[in-house]
Amino acid sequence: MPEHAELRELETTIGALRDQIVGAETEASDVTRELVKAEGDVDQVRARAGRDQQRLDAGQVSSPKELEGLQHEIATLARRQNDLEDVVLEVMERLESAQSRQAELTAQREQAEARVAALTASRDRTTVEIDNEVTTLRQQRDTQAGRIDADLVTLYEKIRAQQAGIGAAELRQRRCSGCRLELNNVEIGQLRAADDDEVMRCDECRRILIRTSESGL
């Protein structure tokens, strides 16, 4: 996958992960408040049961009816405490799940962000390398252009502007590499008869033809 396409996909993924993380954080916060309340309910029941037990142990209740009522309340509070502790455990499990989900999403986001950083650094290095190469090629081109007849350079630049940036094309096996068309026998004859330093052009695309040993002349 090209780097720019992967970067776009990663940015989309990171955006979605951030939204999911916010959702997980909100859920964890809500469940935390629920846990605090559930634990508070357990503490209240435990405290009340403790006070009742202290009264019972201290013999502060003499009436049989009151004693029976106190014992019944202690038993009821014990059952209530067990139920509330089950609620606390269930809430704790949900909190652990929400926190685990949050941690997993955060790790995925950090991994994606690290990949983005790596791709961005690679892209920037490549851009610098290309810019340096372009600068070097331009310097070489300027140096070489300075050794060529000015009129020929002007002609080349004019053709290059008209032909999608390509002002000259190699003639290879009787075919112009610019327009990809094969030259006819008359054109080949003209090229054979021309001096080596004579500027010859393709009759079809009008690019300057570069003749080599592979031209088929």
MODELLER restraints for C-alpha pairs under 7 A, 6 or more apart:
rsr = mdl.restraints
at = mdl.atoms
rsr.add(forms.Gaussian(group=physical.xy_distance, feature=features.Distance(at['CA:3:A'], at['CA:119:A']), mean=6.57, stdev=0.5))
rsr.add(forms.Gaussian(group=physical.xy_distance, feature=features.Distance(at['CA:7:A'], at['CA:116:A']), mean=6.23, stdev=0.5))
rsr.add(forms.Gaussian(group=physical.xy_distance, feature=features.Distance(at['CA:10:A'], at['CA:112:A']), mean=6.33, stdev=0.5))
rsr.add(forms.Gaussian(group=physical.xy_distance, feature=features.Distance(at['CA:10:A'], at['CA:116:A']), mean=6.89, stdev=0.5))
rsr.add(forms.Gaussian(group=physical.xy_distance, feature=features.Distance(at['CA:14:A'], at['CA:109:A']), mean=5.72, stdev=0.5))
rsr.add(forms.Gaussian(group=physical.xy_distance, feature=features.Distance(at['CA:14:A'], at['CA:112:A']), mean=6.61, stdev=0.5))
rsr.add(forms.Gaussian(group=physical.xy_distance, feature=features.Distance(at['CA:17:A'], at['CA:105:A']), mean=6.35, stdev=0.5))
rsr.add(forms.Gaussian(group=physical.xy_distance, feature=features.Distance(at['CA:17:A'], at['CA:109:A']), mean=6.09, stdev=0.5))
rsr.add(forms.Gaussian(group=physical.xy_distance, feature=features.Distance(at['CA:21:A'], at['CA:102:A']), mean=5.72, stdev=0.5))
rsr.add(forms.Gaussian(group=physical.xy_distance, feature=features.Distance(at['CA:21:A'], at['CA:105:A']), mean=6.10, stdev=0.5))
rsr.add(forms.Gaussian(group=physical.xy_distance, feature=features.Distance(at['CA:21:A'], at['CA:106:A']), mean=6.75, stdev=0.5))
rsr.add(forms.Gaussian(group=physical.xy_distance, feature=features.Distance(at['CA:24:A'], at['CA:98:A']), mean=5.96, stdev=0.5))
rsr.add(forms.Gaussian(group=physical.xy_distance, feature=features.Distance(at['CA:24:A'], at['CA:101:A']), mean=6.69, stdev=0.5))
rsr.add(forms.Gaussian(group=physical.xy_distance, feature=features.Distance(at['CA:24:A'], at['CA:102:A']), mean=5.29, stdev=0.5))
rsr.add(forms.Gaussian(group=physical.xy_distance, feature=features.Distance(at['CA:25:A'], at['CA:102:A']), mean=6.47, stdev=0.5))
rsr.add(forms.Gaussian(group=physical.xy_distance, feature=features.Distance(at['CA:27:A'], at['CA:98:A']), mean=6.54, stdev=0.5))
rsr.add(forms.Gaussian(group=physical.xy_distance, feature=features.Distance(at['CA:28:A'], at['CA:95:A']), mean=5.78, stdev=0.5))
rsr.add(forms.Gaussian(group=physical.xy_distance, feature=features.Distance(at['CA:28:A'], at['CA:98:A']), mean=5.37, stdev=0.5))
rsr.add(forms.Gaussian(group=physical.xy_distance, feature=features.Distance(at['CA:28:A'], at['CA:99:A']), mean=6.16, stdev=0.5))
rsr.add(forms.Gaussian(group=physical.xy_distance, feature=features.Distance(at['CA:31:A'], at['CA:91:A']), mean=6.80, stdev=0.5))
rsr.add(forms.Gaussian(group=physical.xy_distance, feature=features.Distance(at['CA:31:A'], at['CA:95:A']), mean=5.74, stdev=0.5))
rsr.add(forms.Gaussian(group=physical.xy_distance, feature=features.Distance(at['CA:32:A'], at['CA:95:A']), mean=6.65, stdev=0.5))
rsr.add(forms.Gaussian(group=physical.xy_distance, feature=features.Distance(at['CA:35:A'], at['CA:88:A']), mean=6.29, stdev=0.5))
rsr.add(forms.Gaussian(group=physical.xy_distance, feature=features.Distance(at['CA:35:A'], at['CA:91:A']), mean=5.88, stdev=0.5))
rsr.add(forms.Gaussian(group=physical.xy_distance, feature=features.Distance(at['CA:35:A'], at['CA:92:A']), mean=6.75, stdev=0.5))
rsr.add(forms.Gaussian(group=physical.xy_distance, feature=features.Distance(at['CA:38:A'], at['CA:84:A']), mean=6.84, stdev=0.5))
rsr.add(forms.Gaussian(group=physical.xy_distance, feature=features.Distance(at['CA:38:A'], at['CA:87:A']), mean=6.95, stdev=0.5))
rsr.add(forms.Gaussian(group=physical.xy_distance, feature=features.Distance(at['CA:38:A'], at['CA:88:A']), mean=5.69, stdev=0.5))
rsr.add(forms.Gaussian(group=physical.xy_distance, feature=features.Distance(at['CA:39:A'], at['CA:88:A']), mean=6.33, stdev=0.5))
rsr.add(forms.Gaussian(group=physical.xy_distance, feature=features.Distance(at['CA:42:A'], at['CA:81:A']), mean=5.83, stdev=0.5))
rsr.add(forms.Gaussian(group=physical.xy_distance, feature=features.Distance(at['CA:42:A'], at['CA:84:A']), mean=5.86, stdev=0.5))
rsr.add(forms.Gaussian(group=physical.xy_distance, feature=features.Distance(at['CA:42:A'], at['CA:85:A']), mean=6.58, stdev=0.5))
rsr.add(forms.Gaussian(group=physical.xy_distance, feature=features.Distance(at['CA:45:A'], at['CA:77:A']), mean=6.29, stdev=0.5))
rsr.add(forms.Gaussian(group=physical.xy_distance, feature=features.Distance(at['CA:45:A'], at['CA:81:A']), mean=6.12, stdev=0.5))
rsr.add(forms.Gaussian(group=physical.xy_distance, feature=features.Distance(at['CA:46:A'], at['CA:81:A']), mean=6.74, stdev=0.5))
rsr.add(forms.Gaussian(group=physical.xy_distance, feature=features.Distance(at['CA:49:A'], at['CA:74:A']), mean=5.70, stdev=0.5))
rsr.add(forms.Gaussian(group=physical.xy_distance, feature=features.Distance(at['CA:49:A'], at['CA:77:A']), mean=6.08, stdev=0.5))
rsr.add(forms.Gaussian(group=physical.xy_distance, feature=features.Distance(at['CA:52:A'], at['CA:70:A']), mean=6.84, stdev=0.5))
rsr.add(forms.Gaussian(group=physical.xy_distance, feature=features.Distance(at['CA:52:A'], at['CA:74:A']), mean=6.64, stdev=0.5))
rsr.add(forms.Gaussian(group=physical.xy_distance, feature=features.Distance(at['CA:55:A'], at['CA:61:A']), mean=6.90, stdev=0.5))
rsr.add(forms.Gaussian(group=physical.xy_distance, feature=features.Distance(at['CA:61:A'], at['CA:67:A']), mean=5.84, stdev=0.5))
rsr.add(forms.Gaussian(group=physical.xy_distance, feature=features.Distance(at['CA:145:A'], at['CA:153:A']), mean=6.80, stdev=0.5))
rsr.add(forms.Gaussian(group=physical.xy_distance, feature=features.Distance(at['CA:156:A'], at['CA:167:A']), mean=5.23, stdev=0.5))
rsr.add(forms.Gaussian(group=physical.xy_distance, feature=features.Distance(at['CA:157:A'], at['CA:167:A']), mean=6.59, stdev=0.5))
rsr.add(forms.Gaussian(group=physical.xy_distance, feature=features.Distance(at['CA:159:A'], at['CA:167:A']), mean=4.83, stdev=0.5))
rsr.add(forms.Gaussian(group=physical.xy_distance, feature=features.Distance(at['CA:159:A'], at['CA:207:A']), mean=6.42, stdev=0.5))
rsr.add(forms.Gaussian(group=physical.xy_distance, feature=features.Distance(at['CA:160:A'], at['CA:166:A']), mean=4.70, stdev=0.5))
rsr.add(forms.Gaussian(group=physical.xy_distance, feature=features.Distance(at['CA:160:A'], at['CA:167:A']), mean=3.80, stdev=0.5))
rsr.add(forms.Gaussian(group=physical.xy_distance, feature=features.Distance(at['CA:167:A'], at['CA:207:A']), mean=5.44, stdev=0.5))
rsr.add(forms.Gaussian(group=physical.xy_distance, feature=features.Distance(at['CA:167:A'], at['CA:208:A']), mean=6.42, stdev=0.5))
rsr.add(forms.Gaussian(group=physical.xy_distance, feature=features.Distance(at['CA:168:A'], at['CA:207:A']), mean=5.06, stdev=0.5))
rsr.add(forms.Gaussian(group=physical.xy_distance, feature=features.Distance(at['CA:168:A'], at['CA:208:A']), mean=4.44, stdev=0.5))
rsr.add(forms.Gaussian(group=physical.xy_distance, feature=features.Distance(at['CA:168:A'], at['CA:209:A']), mean=5.90, stdev=0.5))
rsr.add(forms.Gaussian(group=physical.xy_distance, feature=features.Distance(at['CA:168:A'], at['CA:210:A']), mean=6.82, stdev=0.5))
rsr.add(forms.Gaussian(group=physical.xy_distance, feature=features.Distance(at['CA:169:A'], at['CA:176:A']), mean=6.42, stdev=0.5))
rsr.add(forms.Gaussian(group=physical.xy_distance, feature=features.Distance(at['CA:169:A'], at['CA:177:A']), mean=5.45, stdev=0.5))
rsr.add(forms.Gaussian(group=physical.xy_distance, feature=features.Distance(at['CA:169:A'], at['CA:178:A']), mean=5.14, stdev=0.5))
rsr.add(forms.Gaussian(group=physical.xy_distance, feature=features.Distance(at['CA:169:A'], at['CA:207:A']), mean=6.30, stdev=0.5))
rsr.add(forms.Gaussian(group=physical.xy_distance, feature=features.Distance(at['CA:169:A'], at['CA:208:A']), mean=6.16, stdev=0.5))
rsr.add(forms.Gaussian(group=physical.xy_distance, feature=features.Distance(at['CA:169:A'], at['CA:209:A']), mean=5.24, stdev=0.5))
rsr.add(forms.Gaussian(group=physical.xy_distance, feature=features.Distance(at['CA:169:A'], at['CA:210:A']), mean=5.86, stdev=0.5))
rsr.add(forms.Gaussian(group=physical.xy_distance, feature=features.Distance(at['CA:170:A'], at['CA:176:A']), mean=6.25, stdev=0.5))
rsr.add(forms.Gaussian(group=physical.xy_distance, feature=features.Distance(at['CA:170:A'], at['CA:177:A']), mean=5.53, stdev=0.5))
rsr.add(forms.Gaussian(group=physical.xy_distance, feature=features.Distance(at['CA:170:A'], at['CA:209:A']), mean=5.68, stdev=0.5))
rsr.add(forms.Gaussian(group=physical.xy_distance, feature=features.Distance(at['CA:170:A'], at['CA:210:A']), mean=4.48, stdev=0.5))
rsr.add(forms.Gaussian(group=physical.xy_distance, feature=features.Distance(at['CA:170:A'], at['CA:211:A']), mean=6.35, stdev=0.5))
rsr.add(forms.Gaussian(group=physical.xy_distance, feature=features.Distance(at['CA:171:A'], at['CA:177:A']), mean=6.13, stdev=0.5))
rsr.add(forms.Gaussian(group=physical.xy_distance, feature=features.Distance(at['CA:171:A'], at['CA:209:A']), mean=5.88, stdev=0.5))
rsr.add(forms.Gaussian(group=physical.xy_distance, feature=features.Distance(at['CA:171:A'], at['CA:210:A']), mean=5.70, stdev=0.5))
rsr.add(forms.Gaussian(group=physical.xy_distance, feature=features.Distance(at['CA:171:A'], at['CA:211:A']), mean=5.58, stdev=0.5))
rsr.add(forms.Gaussian(group=physical.xy_distance, feature=features.Distance(at['CA:171:A'], at['CA:215:A']), mean=5.01, stdev=0.5))
rsr.add(forms.Gaussian(group=physical.xy_distance, feature=features.Distance(at['CA:172:A'], at['CA:214:A']), mean=5.43, stdev=0.5))
rsr.add(forms.Gaussian(group=physical.xy_distance, feature=features.Distance(at['CA:172:A'], at['CA:215:A']), mean=4.16, stdev=0.5))
rsr.add(forms.Gaussian(group=physical.xy_distance, feature=features.Distance(at['CA:172:A'], at['CA:216:A']), mean=6.67, stdev=0.5))
rsr.add(forms.Gaussian(group=physical.xy_distance, feature=features.Distance(at['CA:173:A'], at['CA:214:A']), mean=6.00, stdev=0.5))
rsr.add(forms.Gaussian(group=physical.xy_distance, feature=features.Distance(at['CA:173:A'], at['CA:215:A']), mean=4.68, stdev=0.5))
rsr.add(forms.Gaussian(group=physical.xy_distance, feature=features.Distance(at['CA:173:A'], at['CA:216:A']), mean=4.51, stdev=0.5))
rsr.add(forms.Gaussian(group=physical.xy_distance, feature=features.Distance(at['CA:174:A'], at['CA:182:A']), mean=5.65, stdev=0.5))
rsr.add(forms.Gaussian(group=physical.xy_distance, feature=features.Distance(at['CA:174:A'], at['CA:183:A']), mean=5.74, stdev=0.5))
rsr.add(forms.Gaussian(group=physical.xy_distance, feature=features.Distance(at['CA:174:A'], at['CA:215:A']), mean=5.60, stdev=0.5))
rsr.add(forms.Gaussian(group=physical.xy_distance, feature=features.Distance(at['CA:174:A'], at['CA:216:A']), mean=5.34, stdev=0.5))
rsr.add(forms.Gaussian(group=physical.xy_distance, feature=features.Distance(at['CA:174:A'], at['CA:217:A']), mean=7.00, stdev=0.5))
rsr.add(forms.Gaussian(group=physical.xy_distance, feature=features.Distance(at['CA:175:A'], at['CA:181:A']), mean=5.47, stdev=0.5))
rsr.add(forms.Gaussian(group=physical.xy_distance, feature=features.Distance(at['CA:175:A'], at['CA:182:A']), mean=4.00, stdev=0.5))
rsr.add(forms.Gaussian(group=physical.xy_distance, feature=features.Distance(at['CA:175:A'], at['CA:183:A']), mean=5.84, stdev=0.5))
rsr.add(forms.Gaussian(group=physical.xy_distance, feature=features.Distance(at['CA:176:A'], at['CA:182:A']), mean=6.29, stdev=0.5))
rsr.add(forms.Gaussian(group=physical.xy_distance, feature=features.Distance(at['CA:179:A'], at['CA:205:A']), mean=6.06, stdev=0.5))
rsr.add(forms.Gaussian(group=physical.xy_distance, feature=features.Distance(at['CA:188:A'], at['CA:217:A']), mean=6.61, stdev=0.5))
rsr.add(forms.Gaussian(group=physical.xy_distance, feature=features.Distance(at['CA:192:A'], at['CA:217:A']), mean=6.12, stdev=0.5))
rsr.add(forms.Gaussian(group=physical.xy_distance, feature=features.Distance(at['CA:199:A'], at['CA:208:A']), mean=6.84, stdev=0.5))
rsr.add(forms.Gaussian(group=physical.xy_distance, feature=features.Distance(at['CA:200:A'], at['CA:208:A']), mean=5.88, stdev=0.5))
rsr.add(forms.Gaussian(group=physical.xy_distance, feature=features.Distance(at['CA:200:A'], at['CA:209:A']), mean=5.70, stdev=0.5))
rsr.add(forms.Gaussian(group=physical.xy_distance, feature=features.Distance(at['CA:201:A'], at['CA:207:A']), mean=5.38, stdev=0.5))
rsr.add(forms.Gaussian(group=physical.xy_distance, feature=features.Distance(at['CA:201:A'], at['CA:208:A']), mean=4.35, stdev=0.5))
rsr.add(forms.Gaussian(group=physical.xy_distance, feature=features.Distance(at['CA:201:A'], at['CA:209:A']), mean=5.16, stdev=0.5))
rsr.add(forms.Gaussian(group=physical.xy_distance, feature=features.Distance(at['CA:202:A'], at['CA:208:A']), mean=6.45, stdev=0.5))
rsr.add(forms.Gaussian(group=physical.xy_distance, feature=features.Distance(at['CA:202:A'], at['CA:209:A']), mean=6.18, stdev=0.5))
